[in-house]
Structures are given as structure tokens and as C-alpha cells.
């Protein structure tokens, strides 16, 4: 008999002799340990154990039931009647069954994900076999504790819809940032909204991902910042920084959310990126940042850092980055007329031909591959 089981049986025997434990509970735990120590339990022994467990379970205290649930939940020989008897206890006992591997169908997992008892949902969030639908249901609960259990579960892949919700919460709650950045299933392209919190290597990977995305399509041409407009921004930067941020955000096509994100970031990295996205030169953008007169403006180290950042990013990439960090939707690209030659083989009223085959690889697929290769460096 394994030493662990022998020690546990000896401990139970002492408790029973001292009157500190109900012998029915002792016998149930002993029988479970004996069966689990057998590589291939006999069907008759399993049937006897199932009958015994069903009969005694209503009188077993919760602590003992939880111990049994932890042990038996993932045991491949456990009789179904035993799991049903344990599950009927609900609460911590059912949570222990869920957490420790009780077999669940996708429909059952989704049912527990939507359960009113947060204990059951939190237990489900720890499972390595959690499916995408149940994961999304758990995230939609908007329960911070369950979110953190999910983010710590490295065995699952977060579906895109669930990730978007978690990223939006990370903008309001900095506690979400590091658990998301630590996940290995997320590429740098997917984590761009967390750019301000990322380290140098991760930032570089994010910029590479955005540059790759930017190269897939034609960059939108925005109105240049005139001298008079820039001088107005410069004047507001000294007297009314919030209004200056609103003016920059409006020029980029953003709203109050973008202005608030720029104002909230005390490092001024986001302000520098927004000014770069607006098309300002590094020199003019630096003048604006110094004119703000805040802590970053008085730090030589910070100014050098934002200058280096602005020099490393082209305006179209900075625009994408600013929009994702602030959670501002990208504006729809303007429709452009496209000339189609009369004899183009893709098909005209006069000449019908086979349609051109589009590349099946989507932008997100390309970016995920690029991000994965970059992350492995």
C-alpha cells in the first residue's frame, strides 16, 4: 500500500479512536483510497463503493465531501452514481468536482459558466479543457475575480471576443495588464492596446506588427497641420492642456475618449504618438510636449525617450497605435473609384470570365504569424 495512503489511514484511525470522526465517513474515505490505489478496480468493488457512497453521502460533512470530490473528480474509474451524489451537495463540493476534472460536455460547461453561484464559475475558469463558448460566457459576467482566474489559465486560448472585453477593462483597471501581457497564446499584434505598459522588446514587436498591417493597405491621407493650427495647439498646451489634447484628438478623428487617454498617460508617450500621427515633425511635437510644463516636460530623460519613440514610428503606424491604445474605432477608409478595363478577364458585360481568386489569408492571420515569429526571438 502506498505510504501516503498508509499515513492517511493511520491518521483517520486515530481520529476514530479518539471519537473525533464519524466512522461512516472514515470508511468512505478509506474505501475510496483503497480503490484508487488499485490500477484496475474490480467491477464488483466499484459497485459496492457506489452503493455505499450514495447511501452515506447525505450524512457526510462538507469538509469530507470536498476531499472526496477532489480525489474522485478526475479518476477514470469513478462510478457515475458517486459523482451524481457528490454533485447533488452543490456549493464547495460541486465546485471541487468542476475544478478537479469532472467530465463535462460543452453544454454543461456553458451552463456552469452562466450559473448564479460565482464559486462554480470560478472553478470552471481553472479547467484546462475550457471551450471558447464557456470562456466568453465567463468573461461576459464582468466578474473581476473570475477574469483573473481566466487570465492565469495558461492552458486555454482566449477567444478574440473575450480578449477584446478584457483589453477594454485593462484600460480602466491596470491590474489586468500584466496577466494579459504574460499570456503566451496572445501575439504582440493582439496586445497592441497595452503598448504603454509593455517593455522595450514587446513594444518593438508591437510596432513591427502594426507596420506589417499598415503595409497591407493604403494609408489614409489626413489633413496636414497648418502653421496657424499648430500655433493654436501650442498656446493651449501651456494654458489649457486638456483643450489642447481635445484639439489633437479631434484632428485625428477621435473624440473625448481619445483626448482623455492622452491626458491620462503621464508618460506623454501617447501624446507624442498622437502628434506624430497628426503629421507634426519631431521638433514641433517636442515643442508641444515641453510647453505642457508637467513632470515629463521637466525630465530630460523622458523627453529623450519620447523623441526616440517618435523617430521610430511613421505617422500611419502611430495613428493605428493611438487608436488601439485609446480604444477608439478606426475610421472607415474612404471609397475610391477603381478603373476596370473593358476586356479585363475578371468579367465585364461584354466579356464574362472567371472571377479573380482572392488570397484566402486574412490580415489577422498574417499578423498572428508575424507576431508569433517576432515573440519567439
FENPE-V637963 format. One line per field, one symbol per residue. ss: DSSP state (a for helix, b for strand, c for the rest). psi: psi as a letter, one per 30 degrees, with the letter a starting at -180 (. if undefined). A space follows every 10 residues. Layout:
ss=???
psi=???
This chain:
ss=ccaaaaaaaa aaaaaaaccc ccaaaaaaaa aaaaaacccc ccaaaaaaaa aaaaaaaaac caaaaaaaaa aaccccccca aaaaaaaccc aaaaaaaaac cccccaaaaa aaaccccaaa aaaaaccccc caaaaaaaaa cccaaaaaaa aaccccccca aaaaaaaaaa aaccaaaaaa accccccccc caaaaaacca aaaaaaaaaa aaaaaacccc ccccccaaaa aaaaaaaaac aaaaaaaaaa accccaaaaa aaaaccccaa aaaaaaaccc caaaaaaaaa acccccccca aaaaaaaaaa acccaaaaaa aaaaaacccc cccccccccc cccccccccc cccccccccc ccaaaaaaaa aaaaacc
psi=kkeeeeeeee eeeeeeefgg kkfeeeeeee eeeeeffkei kkeeeeeeee eeeeefeffk leeeeeeeee efegkfgkke eeeeeeeffa bfeeeeeeeg gkkkleeeee eeegkejfee eeeeffkfgk leeeeeeeef fhjeeeeeee ffjfflkkle eeeeeeeeef ffjfffeeee ffkffkleef gefgefflle eeeeeeeeee eeeefflkkk jlkljleeee eeeeeeeeei eeeeeeeeee efglbeeeee eeeejffgee eeeeeeefgl leeeeeeeee fegaeefgje eeeeeeeeee ffkleeeeee eeeeefgkkk kkkkkkkkkj kegkffklff jklkkkklkf kleeeeeeee eeeeff.
